[in-house]
Amino acid sequence: MPDVTKAQTTDAAAVDAIAPPAVDAPGKESTQKSEKPRSLWGDAWYDLRHRPMFWISSVLLVMLLVIAAFPGWFTSVDPRDGDLVHHYLGKPNLGHFFQPDWFGYDQQGRSIYSRVIHGTRASILVGVCVTAVVTLLGGLLGMLAGYFGGWVDSVISRIVDIFFGLPFLLGTMVVLNAFTERKVYVVILALAFLGWTSIARVMRSSVITAKQADYVTAARALGAGTTRILFRHVMPNAVAPTIVVATIALGGYISAEATLSFLGLGLSDPTISWGIDISEGSKVIRDNPHTLLFPAGMLSLTVFAFIMLGDAVRDALDPKLR
């Protein structure tokens, strides 16, 4: 008599081999499905999407960038057009949204709302351009110092130490005093001249850590050149801390430009700047505080948005803070 139990077992195994795998119930993920691993930037983006601070700061910054790029969309009034007869230190009319008298008028009869809108361009332009220059210059020098070490590191580090010994604002004032006409590009170069050192130090530390990784050793063993190793392997894995520092510092550069303009050493007329308006408003702050509060409030909001974005990016890129 044939072995019935053995035959049934063989048939069941054949059916299992042909039958498709069981489908999990709706709402449950398959335990056999392996999720594709994310990179550092993928993890950071996933973390940022779940942070309200990131979205709030991003919305504010997008609005500021639109205002800076297209001020005519928000006001049609010339910010330099003053009327001392009718508008001298006119009080704000908070019910007239987006109208020339919404924020009141200054001591020259100019619309404060129009000047706040048009002043956004100079402040954002200075902050973004200074950040781009110091990130490129400081990042390159820091990368060279950290990767090559030896005398290259010694020379660059001593130069960084010398620049660190100069007070930032005081040194910038000295540089700006050398120019008779201080336009936007002059302020950008003066701030970038003394602002690259922090980026260089952060990049140097990151590169020293990254160049000791196994993938760099493997690339060098396979015959990869120095340029390829630096820009394809070291820099992408060392640039995250630099991005965090640059994002937070951007708000500081905007504040520094306003401070220099307030002191009369930064931007000057006919350029429209929040720092210039704050300086003018400080002269009549006792009786007409609105002339100072609105440009100062716009400046504070901009710096706050960049700092919030920098904090969110820092928390997302640092695994220890997750």
Sequence and secondary structure as in RCSB ss.txt:
>XXXX:A:sequence
MPDVTKAQTTDAAAVDAIAPPAVDAPGKESTQKSEKPRSLWGDAWYDLRHRPMFWISSVLLVMLLVIAAFPGWFT
SVDPRDGDLVHHYLGKPNLGHFFQPDWFGYDQQGRSIYSRVIHGTRASILVGVCVTAVVTLLGGLLGMLAGYFGG
WVDSVISRIVDIFFGLPFLLGTMVVLNAFTERKVYVVILALAFLGWTSIARVMRSSVITAKQADYVTAARALGAG
TTRILFRHVMPNAVAPTIVVATIALGGYISAEATLSFLGLGLSDPTISWGIDISEGSKVIRDNPHTLLFPAGMLS
LTVFAFIMLGDAVRDALDPKLR
>XXXX:A:secstr
   HHHHHHHHHHHHHHHS      TT   TT       HHHHHHHHHTT HHHHHHHHHHHHHHHHHH GGGT 
 S TT   HHHHTT    TTSTTSTTSS B TTS BHHHHHHHHHHHHHHHHHHHHHHHHHHHHHHHHHHHHH H
HHHHHHHHHHHHHHTS HHHHHHHHHHT SS  HHHHHHHHHHHHSHHHHHHHHHHHHHHTTSHHHHHHHHTT  
HHHIIIIIIHHHH HHHHHHHHHHHHHHHHHHHHHHHTTSS  TTS  HHHHHHHHHTTTTT THHHHHHHHHHH
HHHHHHHHHHHHHHHHH GGG 
